[in-house]
């Protein structure tokens, strides 16, 4: 038995390279969430958006149902998710026939959801302009911040959030996703000398998918755990940033495109264009930052359409209204639809938190 154990250990030694070099530092991402700044209700002067009971009420009214029957079906003492789905899921119309609203979000009348009106929001000035729908970043004070998706989601209870308390809706789905695998970051100065977390001129930040599920303890993600980088070559393109560290902050050069394979529980893929990123290195060894760019409307909408009835009944969101608002607030000409000429991408920023980790790689012998 000892012989077999020794052989297995030798094989593992050959298969896995050394962890981070002297000039690099590894991390495991402990939080990845839409960057929201809903610190109070001033951003929603007309109140929050409709929840399930109100959505069902106007959906049935649009279908021509008598008011007394609507009142009976929407009575909170008898209304449930099953009845909600039965009477509202097919409220769309395509070619005069009932259509599933979650796969055909534009097939019902636009409910005109309420948008966030706040002045401050996290992100970056992606287009070099400043307009009435732009934010001012509360941390950097940069004006002209493009984060139009935050406008769309800022007045829904389940998608509101702050830097310290990300949206509860998202946090639930993030927990589901990270039961599958981990997201890793490696920061390198591309040399053998130690990484200077205060000032560096030639820095590369690489994102990877890990082969292990995240390790957690009572206080969150466990620090200084070893993770193996997934060797799948399909995960190694469009995942790098170049830039500099100045005064403890990594500022990335504008990157044309950044892509991360994700999960159906959260998003199949994160696909950013005209990408900006900044990372702050904390004294406790962790890091936090933001990634912003233009993302496909379909990508943003996917988890809400995928959850369907649950997104509306439990999440309290008019899914059709979300899609209308995303389309109406799309703010870039990148990747316009060649047939309809409509914009297909909207600006969005995500916040990142990560704790230190050791990263190992499968050697070339395993490729």
N, C-alpha and C positions, 0 to 999 in steps of 0.2 A: 504493500500500500504506500509506503514511504517512497518507493521507487517511482510509482505512478505520479505521486504528488510532485516529486522533483522534476519529472519530465514535463508535467503540465506547467509548472512554474517557469521552466526554461522556455517553453513555447510562448508563454505570455510575455516574457521578457523580450523575445525577438519580435513579437507582434506590435508592441507598443513603444513609442519613442519616449524620450525624456519629456517632462512637463515643460512649462514655460521657460524660455531662455532668460538670461540675465536682463536683457533689454525689453522684456515684455511682462505683462500682467494679465492673468485670466480672471473672468467673472462669470457668474451665472445670473441671468436676469430674474429678479424676484417680482418685478411688476412691469407690465406693458399695458398701458391704458390710454384711451383718448384724453388729451389734456384739456380739462374743463376748469373753469374759474367762476363757478356759481356760488360766490361767497354769501350772497343774500338775494332777496327777491327784487331788487331794483332792476335787474335785467329782464324781468317779466312783469312790466307795469300793468298788463291786462290780465294777469293771473297765469296759472299753469295750464297746460293743454288738457283736453278731455281725457278721462279715464274710461274704463270698459263700459260702464252703465250709460254714459253720455254718448259714446261711440255707437253702441247698439241702438240707442234711441234715434239718433239722426239717420243711421243706416236703414232702419226699418221705415222711418218716415219717407226717405227717398224712394223706398220700394212701394210706397202707397198703402202701407198697413194702417188700419184705423187706430186712433189714439188710445182707445180703451184696451185694445189687444196689446199695443206697445207697452202700456203701463203694466200690464199683467206680466209680460215676458221680462221686463227690466226691473221688476220688484226685487230688491236686494235679498229678500227672504227666500226667494225661489230661483233666482237667476244663478246659473252655474256655467262652468267652462263648456260643457257639452251642449247646452242649449244656445250658448253664445255662438259656438262654431256652426251649429245647425242653421241658425238664422242669419249669420253675417258673413261667413266665409265665402259664399257664392254671391255676394252683393254686386259684383262687377257685371258688365255687359260687353260681350264681344259678338259682333254680327247679330245683335238682337237676342242673344242667348246668355243665360247666367254664366259667369266666369269666376274662377277662383281669384280672389283679390290679392292673394299673396304671391301668385305667379304672374298675375296681370295687374300690377298696382295702379296703372293709369286707366283701368276700365271702369272706375267709379268716379263720381264727381269729386273735385278737389275740395277737401274740408278746410283748407287754408289754415294750417297749424300756426301757432304763435311762435315767433322766433325770438331768440335772445337779443336784447337791446343793450347789453352792458358795454362799457367803454374799454375795459381791460380784458385781455385774454392771452394765453400763452401761444408762442409760435414765432414765426419769422416773416419778414417782409420778402415774399417770394418774387414779386414782380417789380420791385423798386418804386411802387406808387403808394399813395395814401388816399383812401376814400372813405365815404361815410359808413361803409360796412366793415371796415378794417378795425382791428383792435390796437391797443398799445400794450406791449408786454409788461406785466407788473414787476418782473425781475430785472430785465435789461433796459426797460423804458423805450425800447425800439418802437417806432410808430409804423403804421401801415402793415400791421401783422395780418397775414392771410390765414385764417382758420375758419372758413365758412361753415364747415361741418359742425363746429361748436355752436354756431348760430342756430342751426337746425335742431340740435338736441338739447339746447340750454333750458327749455321750458317744459321738458318731460320729467316727471318725478324720478323715473328709473335710470335716466341717462344724465341727470345733473350730477355734478361732483366738484371737488376741489383738488388742489395738488396733494393735500394731506389725506383726503378721503375720495378716491376715484369713484366713478359711477358704480352703484351697487349692481346694476344689471350686467355691466361688463365684468365686474369682479367675479360674479357667479360663473360666467362663461370662461373666464381665464382659469379658474380653478379646474374646470372640466378639461380644458386643453392641456394644462401642465401635468395632468395625470398620465399623459402619453409620453412626453419626452421633455427635454430641457432646451432652453435657448442660452447660448454662450457668447461671450464677447472676449476678444483678445486685443489688447492695446500694446503696440510695439513701436520702438524708436528705430527699428531696422538696423540694430547694431548689437554688439556683445556687451556694451557697457550698461550699467543699471539705468532703468527708466527714471527720468526726472519728472515728477508729477507737477512741478511748478512751471518749468519752461523747457520746451523741446521744439526743434524746428522741423523734423522729418518724422511725422507720426502716422501710423496706419492703424485704423480700427476695423477689425474683421468680425463679422457675425457668423455664428455656426449653429447648427442643431446638434444637441448632445444625444448620446445613445442611452443615457440613463434618465429615469424620472428624477425630479428634484428631491433633494434631501431636506426635510424640514424638522424643526424642533419646536418647543413651546413658544418661542419668540419669533418664529418665521423661518426663513431659509437658513440652513446651516452654512456657516462660513468654512472656507478652506477645505472643501470636499473635492475629490478628484472626479472629473468628468472626461469621458472619451468623446472626441469630436467625430461626428458621423462622417465616414469617408466617401459617401455617395457624391460623385462628381457633379451631379445635377444641382447640388446645394452650394456649389462653390463659385457661382457667377453672380455678379451684381450684388455682392454682399460686403463691399469694402468702402471705406472712407479714407481720404488723405487730408492732412491738415497739420495744425500746430497747437501746442499747449502754451498758453500765456496766463500767468498768474493763477495757476491751478485749474484752468478751464480749457478743455479741448474744443477748438473751433474748426469744423470741417470745411474744406473747400466745397463749393457748390457741386454736387454730384448729379450727373444726368439721370441716373436711375438706381434705385435700391429695391431689392426684392427678397422676401423671406417666405419660404414654404411654411404654411401654418397648419390648420386643422379645420375640419368641417364643423367642429364645436364652437369655433370662434370666427375664422375666416379661412378659406382654402389657401389664399396667398395674400401677402401684403405687397403691394406694387406701387412704389412712389416714383414720381418724376420731378425734376428740378428740386432736388432734395437738399435740405439744410439740416445740420446737427450740431448740438453743443453738449458737452459733458462736463460736469463739475466733480472733482475728486474730493471726497470727504475725509476728514481727519481720522475717522474710524476705519478707513480702508475701503469703504464702499464707494459707490458712485451713483450719480443721478443726472438725468439730462432729458433732452427733447429731440425728437426727429420729426421734421415736417416737410410736406411736399404736396403734390397734386396726386390724388388717388382716384381710381375708377368709382363712379357712382354705384355700379353694380357691386363692387367690393364692400362699400360702406353699407349698402342695403341688405346684402346677403344674409347676415345672421337674423335680421328681423323677418324677412320673408321666409327663411328656413324654419324659424320657430312658429311662424304662422299664428294660429289661434292663441297660443300661449303668450306670444309677444303682445297681443292686444288685451287679452283677458287678464293675464297675470301682470304683464309689463305695463299695461295701461297706455299703449301707444297706438295711434291710428297709423297702421303700416302704410296704407295708401298715401296718407298725408306726408309721411316721412319721404317717400319716393318723389312726390310732387315737389317738395321743398328742396330736396337734393338737386333735382334737375333745374329748378328755377334759380338756385343759388350757385350753380356751377360757375367757376370764376377763372377758367383758363381756356385758351384756344388749342392747347395741346390735345391731340387725338380727337378732334371733332369727328362725329359720325359722317362717313363719306357720302351717305345717302340722304340723311335728314339735315346734315350740317349742324346738328345740335351738339352742345358741349357734353362730354362724357366723363370729365374729371372735375373734382372739387378739392379745395385745399383742406388739409387736416393735419393736426399735430398730435403726436403721441408722447407721453411721458415715460421715462425709463428709470427703473431702480435696479441696482445689481450689487451683489456681495462678492468678495474675493473667492476665487476657486482655482484649483490646479487643473490645467487642461493637458490631456495626452492625445496623441494621434496614432492611428493605426499605421504601421510602417509600410513602405513600398512593397514589402514581401507579401502583404495581404491584398494589394490592389489587383 
